[in-house]
Amino acid sequence: MPTAKQEVADLLRQLPDDCSLEDIQYRLYVLEKTNRGREDIAQGRGYVNDEAKQRLDRWLES
């Protein structure tokens, strides 16, 4: 598993040279959220599609 520093270095290599700091911040935000989501799933803290749809339906009804 790569370190946070390695992940950032890889991310920066993938971005175009003319990207803005805002672009970098957004990509770091997405990377962190993706990593947290994967960790949640690995720890059993996720929902299968049907459960998520039911929860969303209940939320939209209220």
PyMOL CGO cylinders between C-alpha atoms (Angstrom):
from pymol import cmd
from pymol.cgo import CYLINDER

trace = [
    CYLINDER, 0.00, 0.00, 0.00, 1.50, 3.34, -1.00, 0.3, 1, 1, 1, 1, 1, 1,
    CYLINDER, 1.50, 3.34, -1.00, 2.14, 6.04, 1.59, 0.3, 1, 1, 1, 1, 1, 1,
    CYLINDER, 2.14, 6.04, 1.59, 0.23, 9.31, 1.54, 0.3, 1, 1, 1, 1, 1, 1,
    CYLINDER, 0.23, 9.31, 1.54, 3.34, 11.03, 0.18, 0.3, 1, 1, 1, 1, 1, 1,
    CYLINDER, 3.34, 11.03, 0.18, 3.61, 8.48, -2.64, 0.3, 1, 1, 1, 1, 1, 1,
    CYLINDER, 3.61, 8.48, -2.64, -0.07, 8.91, -3.49, 0.3, 1, 1, 1, 1, 1, 1,
    CYLINDER, -0.07, 8.91, -3.49, 0.34, 12.70, -3.70, 0.3, 1, 1, 1, 1, 1, 1,
    CYLINDER, 0.34, 12.70, -3.70, 3.47, 12.37, -5.85, 0.3, 1, 1, 1, 1, 1, 1,
    CYLINDER, 3.47, 12.37, -5.85, 1.61, 10.03, -8.23, 0.3, 1, 1, 1, 1, 1, 1,
    CYLINDER, 1.61, 10.03, -8.23, -1.33, 12.41, -8.35, 0.3, 1, 1, 1, 1, 1, 1,
    CYLINDER, -1.33, 12.41, -8.35, 0.91, 15.36, -9.18, 0.3, 1, 1, 1, 1, 1, 1,
    CYLINDER, 0.91, 15.36, -9.18, 2.61, 13.43, -11.97, 0.3, 1, 1, 1, 1, 1, 1,
    CYLINDER, 2.61, 13.43, -11.97, -0.77, 12.71, -13.53, 0.3, 1, 1, 1, 1, 1, 1,
    CYLINDER, -0.77, 12.71, -13.53, -1.93, 16.32, -13.55, 0.3, 1, 1, 1, 1, 1, 1,
    CYLINDER, -1.93, 16.32, -13.55, -1.11, 18.67, -16.42, 0.3, 1, 1, 1, 1, 1, 1,
    CYLINDER, -1.11, 18.67, -16.42, 1.64, 21.23, -15.85, 0.3, 1, 1, 1, 1, 1, 1,
    CYLINDER, 1.64, 21.23, -15.85, -0.81, 24.12, -16.13, 0.3, 1, 1, 1, 1, 1, 1,
    CYLINDER, -0.81, 24.12, -16.13, -3.22, 22.92, -13.41, 0.3, 1, 1, 1, 1, 1, 1,
    CYLINDER, -3.22, 22.92, -13.41, -4.18, 25.33, -10.66, 0.3, 1, 1, 1, 1, 1, 1,
    CYLINDER, -4.18, 25.33, -10.66, -3.81, 24.94, -6.91, 0.3, 1, 1, 1, 1, 1, 1,
    CYLINDER, -3.81, 24.94, -6.91, -7.58, 24.60, -6.81, 0.3, 1, 1, 1, 1, 1, 1,
    CYLINDER, -7.58, 24.60, -6.81, -7.35, 21.65, -9.23, 0.3, 1, 1, 1, 1, 1, 1,
    CYLINDER, -7.35, 21.65, -9.23, -4.76, 20.00, -6.96, 0.3, 1, 1, 1, 1, 1, 1,
    CYLINDER, -4.76, 20.00, -6.96, -6.85, 20.60, -3.85, 0.3, 1, 1, 1, 1, 1, 1,
    CYLINDER, -6.85, 20.60, -3.85, -9.92, 19.09, -5.50, 0.3, 1, 1, 1, 1, 1, 1,
    CYLINDER, -9.92, 19.09, -5.50, -8.01, 16.00, -6.64, 0.3, 1, 1, 1, 1, 1, 1,
    CYLINDER, -8.01, 16.00, -6.64, -6.58, 15.56, -3.12, 0.3, 1, 1, 1, 1, 1, 1,
    CYLINDER, -6.58, 15.56, -3.12, -10.10, 15.87, -1.70, 0.3, 1, 1, 1, 1, 1, 1,
    CYLINDER, -10.10, 15.87, -1.70, -11.42, 13.21, -4.08, 0.3, 1, 1, 1, 1, 1, 1,
    CYLINDER, -11.42, 13.21, -4.08, -8.46, 10.93, -3.34, 0.3, 1, 1, 1, 1, 1, 1,
    CYLINDER, -8.46, 10.93, -3.34, -9.04, 11.20, 0.42, 0.3, 1, 1, 1, 1, 1, 1,
    CYLINDER, -9.04, 11.20, 0.42, -12.79, 10.57, 0.13, 0.3, 1, 1, 1, 1, 1, 1,
    CYLINDER, -12.79, 10.57, 0.13, -12.15, 7.57, -2.13, 0.3, 1, 1, 1, 1, 1, 1,
    CYLINDER, -12.15, 7.57, -2.13, -9.61, 6.14, 0.31, 0.3, 1, 1, 1, 1, 1, 1,
    CYLINDER, -9.61, 6.14, 0.31, -12.01, 6.62, 3.23, 0.3, 1, 1, 1, 1, 1, 1,
    CYLINDER, -12.01, 6.62, 3.23, -14.81, 4.94, 1.30, 0.3, 1, 1, 1, 1, 1, 1,
    CYLINDER, -14.81, 4.94, 1.30, -12.63, 1.95, 0.50, 0.3, 1, 1, 1, 1, 1, 1,
    CYLINDER, -12.63, 1.95, 0.50, -11.60, 1.68, 4.14, 0.3, 1, 1, 1, 1, 1, 1,
    CYLINDER, -11.60, 1.68, 4.14, -15.23, 1.86, 5.26, 0.3, 1, 1, 1, 1, 1, 1,
    CYLINDER, -15.23, 1.86, 5.26, -16.16, -0.95, 2.88, 0.3, 1, 1, 1, 1, 1, 1,
    CYLINDER, -16.16, -0.95, 2.88, -13.22, -3.05, 4.07, 0.3, 1, 1, 1, 1, 1, 1,
    CYLINDER, -13.22, -3.05, 4.07, -14.40, -2.54, 7.67, 0.3, 1, 1, 1, 1, 1, 1,
    CYLINDER, -14.40, -2.54, 7.67, -17.99, -3.48, 6.82, 0.3, 1, 1, 1, 1, 1, 1,
    CYLINDER, -17.99, -3.48, 6.82, -19.31, 0.05, 7.16, 0.3, 1, 1, 1, 1, 1, 1,
    CYLINDER, -19.31, 0.05, 7.16, -21.06, 0.19, 3.81, 0.3, 1, 1, 1, 1, 1, 1,
    CYLINDER, -21.06, 0.19, 3.81, -24.43, -0.60, 2.30, 0.3, 1, 1, 1, 1, 1, 1,
    CYLINDER, -24.43, -0.60, 2.30, -25.32, -2.87, -0.55, 0.3, 1, 1, 1, 1, 1, 1,
    CYLINDER, -25.32, -2.87, -0.55, -27.18, -1.20, -3.42, 0.3, 1, 1, 1, 1, 1, 1,
    CYLINDER, -27.18, -1.20, -3.42, -30.65, -2.23, -2.25, 0.3, 1, 1, 1, 1, 1, 1,
    CYLINDER, -30.65, -2.23, -2.25, -30.03, -0.95, 1.28, 0.3, 1, 1, 1, 1, 1, 1,
    CYLINDER, -30.03, -0.95, 1.28, -28.68, 2.35, 0.00, 0.3, 1, 1, 1, 1, 1, 1,
    CYLINDER, -28.68, 2.35, 0.00, -31.67, 2.79, -2.31, 0.3, 1, 1, 1, 1, 1, 1,
    CYLINDER, -31.67, 2.79, -2.31, -34.12, 2.11, 0.53, 0.3, 1, 1, 1, 1, 1, 1,
    CYLINDER, -34.12, 2.11, 0.53, -32.35, 4.60, 2.77, 0.3, 1, 1, 1, 1, 1, 1,
    CYLINDER, -32.35, 4.60, 2.77, -32.34, 7.21, 0.02, 0.3, 1, 1, 1, 1, 1, 1,
    CYLINDER, -32.34, 7.21, 0.02, -36.02, 6.62, -0.72, 0.3, 1, 1, 1, 1, 1, 1,
    CYLINDER, -36.02, 6.62, -0.72, -36.91, 7.09, 2.97, 0.3, 1, 1, 1, 1, 1, 1,
    CYLINDER, -36.91, 7.09, 2.97, -34.81, 10.24, 3.13, 0.3, 1, 1, 1, 1, 1, 1,
    CYLINDER, -34.81, 10.24, 3.13, -36.43, 11.69, 0.01, 0.3, 1, 1, 1, 1, 1, 1,
    CYLINDER, -36.43, 11.69, 0.01, -39.93, 10.97, 1.36, 0.3, 1, 1, 1, 1, 1, 1,
    CYLINDER, -39.93, 10.97, 1.36, -39.33, 12.99, 4.52, 0.3, 1, 1, 1, 1, 1, 1,
]
cmd.load_cgo(trace, "trace")
